[in-house]
């Protein structure tokens, strides 16, 4: 480990950013799996309209978050 405090802070921030990105990808994948599960279960629930009504808003929010993540990632690469 470097004795320079700036190097240490930079390394720590870089590692933390990588961990955050991995967690975001993990959560996005988990969300996609849950979306698929909800689609499969929707025909069996007593009020599928409630599921269908919530789905478009959730999907739009998910798409926006996914797009923001990719834009951030592309902008900060290199």
Protein Blocks (a to p, Z undefined) as FASTA:
>chain_A
ZZblklmmmmmmmmmmmmmmmmmmmmmmmmmmmmmmmmmmmmmpmblmlmmmmmmmmmmm
mmmmmmmmmmmmmmmgZZ
